[in-house]
């Protein structure tokens, strides 16, 4: 029985619960005879394992990583910076200590920072263990300040990412457009870059269609990249045209200073009762990042009220329209006022087809091809 290590050393608790749970289920489906070793904080592991069917739970083994271990190996301030890459390397070697025998073993980092990129590259090069890294929004750190200090520059995100080209570490992008954009930005990494669709987990219980159609939700953090100010403008316009006719909700981690993430149960209840999910993102920021908002919309079959952009266009080219759209926020307000129930039903069907294409059983084939490509 082969062993596959899934390592999460950046996000505890509910954070990244959906995507990590989807990857876990996809791996279990892709490799029905393999053992999965889950390296992460305990509460996060419990959430992921709860998504696994009882018949498969015996194949998932948890290796605990504490908050203190994670914090000590992720220091970015001056005093701790120079030791952090080596501390992260030692921690990864410690929790994966029985990976010494390359045969039948592999490591997949479910998230990463610049120190993880250094650590996994060293492990892959010295121990020859097949390895992969899932890329999230921090790919945008490529454009961050480039240090003058040569030591800091060696370990900064851009340098750490580019050095992956000298290894056999696979970089996983969760949307095809992200993979293509990263290849265009870093041609030397083309051989390392792979596409695995962001999995969409099935609902624990059916989502009722008895929602208020004129209830609009802004999901996630209220940041400039997500253009929360446009959501406020939309609310102002709709309240002006139809006073009291629309309700507006904030769901999730609603501002940058808030540290707590909404639990999956709370998210389920809030998303189930909304009518539309609003997507007003800065398209340039999401050129190197998938957005969980579209995936939440697909999972709950909630039409996406959006300004026209390539993120939605790619989905609509394959599955059809998934919600009302316009070129301007004023146009979107007018479009929302004119939405019909027949349109909502069509959008729901299209979103359901999109979600089905991202089920763990369908993502499993991509997972299998990836592990084959890295030699596992």
N, C-alpha and C positions, 0 to 999 in steps of 0.2 A: 504494500500500500504506500503510494507516494504521499509526501507531506507538502502542503502549500501554506506558507506563512502569509497572513494578511495583517499588516502592521499599521496601526493608527496611533501616532505619538504627538498629535497636535490638537485633536478635538475630543474632549470628554463629553459625557452625558448625552443630551439629545442632539447636539450639533453634528451635522453630517449623518444623522441616523438613517435617512432615506437612501442616500446614495450608497453608503457602506453596507446597509442591509441588502440593497439590490445586488451589489457586487458579490456579497457572500452567497446569496441564493443562486446567482448565476454560476458561481464556481462549483457549488454543490451539484447543480444540474449538469454542468459541463464535464465534471469528473466524478461520476457516481461511486467510484471505488477508492477515492482518495480521502485522506484525512486533512482537515483544515485546522490550522493553529492560529487562533485569533489573539494577536498581541495588542492590547489596548487597556484603557482604564476600565475598572470593573463595572460601573454603572452603564457605560457605553456597550460593553460586551453583553450585559444582560438584556439590553434593548434589542441588540442584533440577534442574539440567540432565540429570543422570543418569537422572531419572525420565521424561524426554521421549523419545519414540520417535525413532530415527535419522532418519526421514523428515521430522520437524518441527524437529530441532535447528538447522537453518540459519536458522530464523525467530527464534531466541532469541539476543540479543546481551547480553553482560555488560558493565556499567560498574562498575568497582571502587570501593568505599568502604572505607577502612582503619579499623582499630580506633582509631587516634589521631584520625582525623577525627570518628568517632562520639563518642568520649569528650570531646573538646574542645567539642562542641556540645550536650552533655547534662549539664553541670555544674549541680547543684542547690544547692551550698553558697553562702554569702552573696557571696563575692568574684566567683564566676563566673556567678551567677544572672542578673544584669541583661544580660549580653552573650550568654548562651546562646540566647535566642530568635532574635536577629539572626544569630548564627553558624550556626544550623540553617537559617535562611532562605537565607543566602548559599550554604551547602553544597548545598541542594536546587536552587537556581538554577544552581549550577556543574555539578552532575552531570546536570541536565536542560537544559543550555544551548541545545540545539537544539530546545527546545520553544517557541521564540519565536513561531513561526508556529502559531496556534491550530488551523488546519485539520488534521483527521486525527490530532491529538495528545491524549493524556489522561494523567493521573497517578493511580495508585492506591497509597496508603500501606498496606503489608501489616501494619503495626503503628504505634503512635504514642505520644508523650508530649505534655505540654502545649505544648512548644516546636514540635512538629510541627503541632499544631492551629493555632497562630499562623501558622506558615510557609505551610501549604497554603491558609489563608484569604486571606492576602495575595496569593499567586500567583494564586489563582482570581479575586480581585477585580481585580487590576491587569492581568494578562495574559489574563484570560477563558478560561483553560484548564480544561476539564472535569476535575473531581477527585473522588476518593473516599478514605475512610479506613475501614479495618477495625477494629472495636472488639473488644477482648479483655477480660480481667479488670480492666484498669486503669480501666474505667468506674466501679468502686467508689471510685476516688479523688475522685469527685464529693462523697463524704461526708467527705473528709479536712478537716483544719484549714483554716479560711478566714483568710488573713493580714490583719492590720490595716494593714500597710504598703500604701499604694495602688498602688505600682508592682508589688510582688510579687502583690498581689491581682489586678491586671490580667492577669498571665501565669499565675496558678495554674490548676490543671486545671479546676475548676468554671467559672471565668470564660471560659477558652479554649473549653470545650465549648459553653457557651451562646451565645457569639458566632458559632458556626457558623450560627446561624439567620439571620444577616445576609448569608449567602453562598449559593452554589449548590453547596457541597461536600456530597456524599452520605456519610452515616454508615451503614456496613454492620454489621448484627448477624448473627451466625452461627447464632442460634436464634430462632425466631419469638417465643417467650416473652420473650426479652431485648428484642427490638424493641418489643413491646407494653408491657413494664415501663418502658422508657426513654421512650416516648411519654407514659405516665402521669406519670412523674417530671418530664419537661421538655416540656410541651405545645407550647412555641414551636419545638421541634425536629422536630415531627411530619412536616413536609414534607421534611425532610432525611434521615429515617430509612428505611432499606431492609433487607429480609431476604434474605440469601443463605445457603442451608444450608451448614453446615460440611462440606466434602468429605471423603470417606473414600477413601483410595487403595487400590487392589487390592494384595493380597499379592504380593511378588516371587516367592515359591514357595508351593505349597500348605501349609496348616497341618495337620499330622497330627492325627488324632483319638485317637491313642494317648497320651493324657495321664493323669496321676494325678488322678482325680476329687476326691480329698480334699486337693488342694493349693490353697491360697487365697492370692491375691496382693493386696497393697496397692500401687497404682500411683501414682507421682508423689512430691511432697514431703510429708513427714510434718509437716503444719502443723495448727494448731487449726481452720482452716476446713475441712480434710479430715477432721477428727476422728480423728486417728491414735490417740488415747487409747482410742477405742471399739474400734479394731482390736485393740489389745493386750488389751482386756477380752474380746473375742470369742475370741481365742486362749486366754486363761485358762479361759474357760467350756468350750470344746471339749476342751481338754486334761484338764479335770476330768471331763467326761462320757465321753470316749473317749480315754484316755491313749495317746499315740503314734499315734492314728488319723488325725490331720491334720497337714499341713505348712503353714508360713506363710512367705511371701516378701515382700521389699520390692523393688520394681522402679522404676528411674528415679532421679530426683534426690531421695534419700530423707530429706534434712533441710535446713532453711533455710540452713545455713552451707556446704553443699556446692555448689561452683560448676560442677563438671563435669556434663554431661548424658550419660545413657546413649546410646550410638550406636544407630541404627535396627537394625543387625544384632544387637546384644546384646539390644535390646528384643524383636526377633523371636524369638530363641532362648528368652528367659525367658518371654514370653507364650505361646509355643507349648507349653511344658511345664506350664503351670499348668492347674488345673481350673476355678477361679472367680476372678472379679475382684470385689473388695469395694468398695462405694460407700456411704460413711457421711457424705457431705458436709453442711456447714451450708447448708441450703436458702436462707437469707436472703442469704448471700454470693453464691450462684450465681444470684440473681434477675437480675443484670446481667452474667452471664458463662456461656459454654458450658463444659462440662467435657470434656476430652479422654479421661477415663476411659471414658465411655460409648462414645465413638467407637473407642477401642482394643478394647473388648469386642466391638463390632459387627464390626470388621475381622477379628479373630481368632476370632469366634464363641465367645466365652467367657461363659457365664452370669454374670449380675451378682447377687451376693449383696448385698442392700440393705435399709436401713430405708425403709419406704414414704414416697415423696416425689413432688412434682409433676414433677421432672425425668424420672423413669422413667415416671410415669403417662402423660405426654403421648405417649411412644413406645409404651407398651403399649396405649393406646387405639386406635392405628392398626395395630400389627403383632402384638399379642398379648404374652403374658408373656415376659420375657427373663431370668428368674432367680428364685431363692427370695427371699421377702421376709417382713418381720414389722414390728410396730410398735415393738418393743423389741429391744435387743441380746440379751437372754436368749431371746426368741422366735426370733430369727434363728439362734441357736446350735442350738436344738431343731429348727428347720426344716432346717438343713444336714445334720443327722444322718439325717433321714428322706428325703433326696433319692433319686429312682430314676433309672435309666438312661433310661427312657422319657421322663421329664420333661426330662432334659438334651438329648435329641434334638429335642424340640419347641422348647426355648429356642434351640438352635443354628439351627434353621430360621428362627425369627422374627428373630434377630439378623442372619442372612444377608439377609433381605428388607429390613431396616432399612439395612444397609450398601449394598445395591444401589441404594436410593433416594438415597443420598448419593454415588454414583459421579461422577467429574468429567464424564462425558457427560450425566448428569442435572442436575448443578449448572450446566452451561453455559447452559441456557435462562434461569436466574435472572441469571447474569452478563450475558447479552445484554440483558435487560430493564433491568438497572441502568444500563449504559452508555447505553442509549437515554434513560433518565430524566434523566441528567445532561447530555445533549446531545452525546454523543460519537459 
